[in-house]
Amino acid sequence: MELSDEQLRELMALSGLVLSQTDLISTLQEVTRIAARIVPGAEAASITALQDGRPAAVAFSDEWSRELDEMQFAEREGPCLDATRTGNLFRVRDLATEGRWPAYVERAVAFGARSVVSLPLHSEGVNFGALNLYSRDPDAFTGEAVALAQVLASHAGQASQVAAAFFRHRDLAEQLREAIRSRTVIDQAIGVLMAQRKVPADDGFTLLREASQHLNVKLREVAQQVVETGELPWSRR
């Protein structure tokens, strides 16, 4: 697999982030952002995690990928759920001709999705979720694209191990509970910014991420401040 300069730069930056990051949700969010940018064919990416047997979209590059995940949760079927439960990779070349997961497939095709790749995420031998890539084009993901996505999936698994090492008294289940709680606060903050600034959800998340990076505080802490005060603590816009 030959990587472009941009792909190498993004992977190197992600490796450094994984090793230094103790905020699991921010790291997983960055994995989805990078996946959507550098995996050939990918238009969006998300990370699904199972917590107490229930699925949740803990990170996503945009609202489209989040909705595609939520459809699977509602229908209780789909590639991301099967990848999470079985630990196997699922590659769907064209949802329009896919015979598995009929209820989900019908909704996903109507929502514009055609190609999907779902890769299991592992931490210390335990399946805890899936990295999902989506495209509006059929047969969008080549073998090389899948191989690159597997590298990113390994980074996501490593991120959970780093978080566990930092919080030595916490197991993976506790980490995921915290990640899901963080996701709820972040979603609330995005809603506040959407209402205040008349921006779409993706732009609201970008504002939170920029403030987090500029202030060097966790994304959840910035989101909590927005929810409590109604104000973004920093913005370049």
Secondary structure as GFF3:
##gff-version 3
##sequence-region A 1 237
A	DSSP	alpha_helix	5	20	.	.	.	ID=ss1
A	DSSP	alpha_helix	24	38	.	.	.	ID=ss2
A	DSSP	beta_strand	44	51	.	.	.	ID=ss3
A	DSSP	beta_strand	54	60	.	.	.	ID=ss4
A	DSSP	alpha_helix	63	75	.	.	.	ID=ss5
A	DSSP	alpha_helix	79	86	.	.	.	ID=ss6
A	DSSP	beta_strand	90	92	.	.	.	ID=ss7
A	DSSP	three_ten_helix	95	97	.	.	.	ID=ss8
A	DSSP	alpha_helix	102	110	.	.	.	ID=ss9
A	DSSP	beta_strand	115	123	.	.	.	ID=ss10
A	DSSP	beta_strand	126	135	.	.	.	ID=ss11
A	DSSP	alpha_helix	143	166	.	.	.	ID=ss12
A	DSSP	alpha_helix	172	197	.	.	.	ID=ss13
A	DSSP	alpha_helix	201	215	.	.	.	ID=ss14
A	DSSP	alpha_helix	219	229	.	.	.	ID=ss15
###
